[in-house]
Amino acid sequence: MVAPAPRDISADDFARDPHAAKYRGELGRHPEAYRRLFALLNDRANEQRLVDAEMHGLPALCGVVRFIETDPKIRMVLAVGPSSFRTRQTVGVAVKLKMAKLGWRATGRKGAVKGSAHFTKAERYVADAAMPATASLPASPSSRALAALDAVSAIGDVDEREQTSRKLFKALAATRRSEGRPF
């Protein structure tokens, strides 16, 4: 068996966290659904989706809610009458634990989860200054490019930024042409 990555979450994290421990009974009632939820949240692409959602001004849950709601085991638990409220809370706690491992902390504010059948609001997060979120995930090519553009936009005056941008785009276009890739 492969050891979990340090940023993976599991039922053990619920046991160690005082707030999350209150939801351990829910994990016991629906072990397969929560095993699937943990696998979904621990998927590297979904980690990026959680972070991307926050970076775009949405609750982290928005980045993965469609995967949660379309998983047959999780969907079945979400659809079960009165206990579905507790299930939604448990999903929120799992996302909170995951975001903490990714270097984000809860703000105490909620944001709308649009287009969801089961969630209306979810916690908002902010990158923890002590543990930069950018260091916790391998940056995707698009996020690295956007970060570079943001850095360039903060250099010098307007003329210098325009000159730098033109030079960078020319160099990028030349590199892509030499590699036979479209720009």
FINU-926461 format. One record per residue (C-alpha): residue number from 0; residue in one letter; x, y, z. Coordinates in steps of 0.1 Angstrom, whole numbers. Layout:
<atoms>
{atom NUM, 'a', {X, Y, Z}};
...
</atoms>
This chain:
<atoms>
{atom 0, 'm', {0, 0, 0}};
{atom 1, 'v', {13, 35, -9}};
{atom 2, 'a', {17, 59, 20}};
{atom 3, 'p', {-6, 89, 17}};
{atom 4, 'a', {10, 122, 7}};
{atom 5, 'p', {13, 148, 35}};
{atom 6, 'r', {-14, 169, 20}};
{atom 7, 'd', {-39, 139, 17}};
{atom 8, 'i', {-69, 138, 40}};
{atom 9, 's', {-85, 108, 56}};
{atom 10, 'a', {-107, 97, 84}};
{atom 11, 'd', {-77, 100, 107}};
{atom 12, 'd', {-77, 138, 101}};
{atom 13, 'f', {-113, 139, 114}};
{atom 14, 'a', {-102, 121, 145}};
{atom 15, 'r', {-73, 145, 151}};
{atom 16, 'd', {-92, 178, 145}};
{atom 17, 'p', {-114, 188, 175}};
{atom 18, 'h', {-141, 203, 152}};
{atom 19, 'a', {-140, 176, 126}};
{atom 20, 'a', {-142, 149, 153}};
{atom 21, 'k', {-178, 158, 158}};
{atom 22, 'y', {-185, 144, 123}};
{atom 23, 'r', {-168, 110, 127}};
{atom 24, 'g', {-202, 93, 132}};
{atom 25, 'e', {-212, 105, 98}};
{atom 26, 'l', {-181, 89, 83}};
{atom 27, 'g', {-190, 56, 101}};
{atom 28, 'r', {-225, 56, 87}};
{atom 29, 'h', {-214, 60, 51}};
{atom 30, 'p', {-178, 47, 49}};
{atom 31, 'e', {-178, 41, 11}};
{atom 32, 'a', {-192, 76, 3}};
{atom 33, 'y', {-165, 93, 24}};
{atom 34, 'r', {-137, 71, 11}};
{atom 35, 'r', {-147, 83, -23}};
{atom 36, 'l', {-150, 119, -11}};
{atom 37, 'f', {-114, 117, 3}};
{atom 38, 'a', {-101, 101, -29}};
{atom 39, 'l', {-118, 129, -49}};
{atom 40, 'l', {-104, 157, -27}};
{atom 41, 'n', {-69, 141, -27}};
{atom 42, 'd', {-68, 139, -65}};
{atom 43, 'r', {-41, 164, -76}};
{atom 44, 'a', {-62, 179, -103}};
{atom 45, 'n', {-90, 185, -78}};
{atom 46, 'e', {-66, 201, -54}};
{atom 47, 'q', {-58, 226, -81}};
{atom 48, 'r', {-96, 231, -88}};
{atom 49, 'l', {-101, 239, -51}};
{atom 50, 'v', {-74, 265, -51}};
{atom 51, 'd', {-84, 279, -85}};
{atom 52, 'a', {-119, 284, -73}};
{atom 53, 'e', {-107, 305, -44}};
{atom 54, 'm', {-83, 324, -67}};
{atom 55, 'h', {-113, 333, -89}};
{atom 56, 'g', {-133, 346, -60}};
{atom 57, 'l', {-155, 315, -54}};
{atom 58, 'p', {-157, 291, -25}};
{atom 59, 'a', {-132, 263, -29}};
{atom 60, 'l', {-161, 238, -30}};
{atom 61, 'c', {-172, 253, -63}};
{atom 62, 'g', {-141, 238, -79}};
{atom 63, 'v', {-152, 202, -72}};
{atom 64, 'v', {-189, 203, -64}};
{atom 65, 'r', {-199, 188, -97}};
{atom 66, 'f', {-176, 158, -91}};
{atom 67, 'i', {-190, 154, -56}};
{atom 68, 'e', {-226, 155, -67}};
{atom 69, 't', {-222, 132, -97}};
{atom 70, 'd', {-204, 104, -77}};
{atom 71, 'p', {-231, 78, -73}};
{atom 72, 'k', {-221, 68, -37}};
{atom 73, 'i', {-218, 104, -25}};
{atom 74, 'r', {-250, 115, -44}};
{atom 75, 'm', {-269, 87, -27}};
{atom 76, 'v', {-259, 100, 8}};
{atom 77, 'l', {-266, 136, -2}};
{atom 78, 'a', {-301, 127, -13}};
{atom 79, 'v', {-311, 110, 20}};
{atom 80, 'g', {-337, 132, 38}};
{atom 81, 'p', {-328, 149, 71}};
{atom 82, 's', {-293, 133, 73}};
{atom 83, 's', {-283, 151, 41}};
{atom 84, 'f', {-278, 183, 61}};
{atom 85, 'r', {-252, 166, 83}};
{atom 86, 't', {-237, 151, 51}};
{atom 87, 'r', {-233, 185, 36}};
{atom 88, 'q', {-217, 198, 68}};
{atom 89, 't', {-193, 168, 67}};
{atom 90, 'v', {-183, 176, 31}};
{atom 91, 'g', {-176, 212, 42}};
{atom 92, 'v', {-154, 200, 70}};
{atom 93, 'a', {-135, 177, 47}};
{atom 94, 'v', {-129, 206, 23}};
{atom 95, 'k', {-118, 227, 52}};
{atom 96, 'l', {-93, 200, 63}};
{atom 97, 'k', {-80, 197, 27}};
{atom 98, 'm', {-76, 235, 22}};
{atom 99, 'a', {-57, 236, 55}};
{atom 100, 'k', {-33, 210, 42}};
{atom 101, 'l', {-29, 230, 10}};
{atom 102, 'g', {-19, 261, 29}};
{atom 103, 'w', {-53, 279, 32}};
{atom 104, 'r', {-73, 290, 62}};
{atom 105, 'a', {-110, 296, 67}};
{atom 106, 't', {-122, 332, 67}};
{atom 107, 'g', {-154, 326, 86}};
{atom 108, 'r', {-173, 340, 56}};
{atom 109, 'k', {-195, 321, 32}};
{atom 110, 'g', {-199, 324, -5}};
{atom 111, 'a', {-226, 312, -29}};
{atom 112, 'v', {-222, 278, -46}};
{atom 113, 'k', {-241, 283, -79}};
{atom 114, 'g', {-253, 255, -100}};
{atom 115, 's', {-252, 230, -72}};
{atom 116, 'a', {-282, 207, -64}};
{atom 117, 'h', {-272, 202, -28}};
{atom 118, 'f', {-250, 231, -16}};
{atom 119, 't', {-261, 268, -15}};
{atom 120, 'k', {-232, 283, 5}};
{atom 121, 'a', {-197, 272, 14}};
{atom 122, 'e', {-167, 285, 34}};
{atom 123, 'r', {-143, 310, 18}};
{atom 124, 'y', {-105, 306, 23}};
{atom 125, 'v', {-75, 328, 22}};
{atom 126, 'a', {-39, 317, 16}};
{atom 127, 'd', {-21, 313, 50}};
{atom 128, 'a', {8, 337, 51}};
{atom 129, 'a', {28, 312, 72}};
{atom 130, 'm', {23, 285, 45}};
{atom 131, 'p', {21, 299, 10}};
{atom 132, 'a', {-5, 281, -11}};
{atom 133, 't', {17, 285, -42}};
{atom 134, 'a', {43, 264, -25}};
{atom 135, 's', {19, 236, -17}};
{atom 136, 'l', {8, 226, -52}};
{atom 137, 'p', {28, 222, -83}};
{atom 138, 'a', {18, 252, -104}};
{atom 139, 's', {-1, 245, -136}};
{atom 140, 'p', {14, 260, -168}};
{atom 141, 's', {-15, 285, -170}};
{atom 142, 's', {-12, 296, -134}};
{atom 143, 'r', {26, 300, -138}};
{atom 144, 'a', {20, 321, -169}};
{atom 145, 'l', {-6, 343, -152}};
{atom 146, 'a', {17, 347, -122}};
{atom 147, 'a', {45, 358, -145}};
{atom 148, 'l', {22, 383, -162}};
{atom 149, 'd', {11, 397, -129}};
{atom 150, 'a', {48, 401, -119}};
{atom 151, 'v', {55, 419, -152}};
{atom 152, 's', {26, 442, -147}};
{atom 153, 'a', {41, 455, -114}};
{atom 154, 'i', {75, 464, -129}};
{atom 155, 'g', {84, 500, -136}};
{atom 156, 'd', {62, 526, -153}};
{atom 157, 'v', {36, 522, -180}};
{atom 158, 'd', {61, 525, -209}};
{atom 159, 'e', {86, 501, -194}};
{atom 160, 'r', {58, 475, -188}};
{atom 161, 'e', {46, 479, -224}};
{atom 162, 'q', {81, 474, -237}};
{atom 163, 't', {87, 444, -215}};
{atom 164, 's', {54, 428, -225}};
{atom 165, 'r', {61, 432, -262}};
{atom 166, 'k', {96, 417, -258}};
{atom 167, 'l', {83, 388, -238}};
{atom 168, 'f', {55, 380, -262}};
{atom 169, 'k', {79, 382, -292}};
{atom 170, 'a', {102, 358, -274}};
{atom 171, 'l', {73, 335, -265}};
{atom 172, 'a', {60, 335, -301}};
{atom 173, 'a', {95, 327, -314}};
{atom 174, 't', {100, 299, -290}};
{atom 175, 'r', {66, 283, -298}};
{atom 176, 'r', {73, 287, -336}};
{atom 177, 's', {106, 270, -332}};
{atom 178, 'e', {89, 241, -314}};
{atom 179, 'g', {62, 239, -341}};
{atom 180, 'r', {35, 249, -316}};
{atom 181, 'p', {8, 275, -322}};
{atom 182, 'f', {8, 307, -302}};
</atoms>
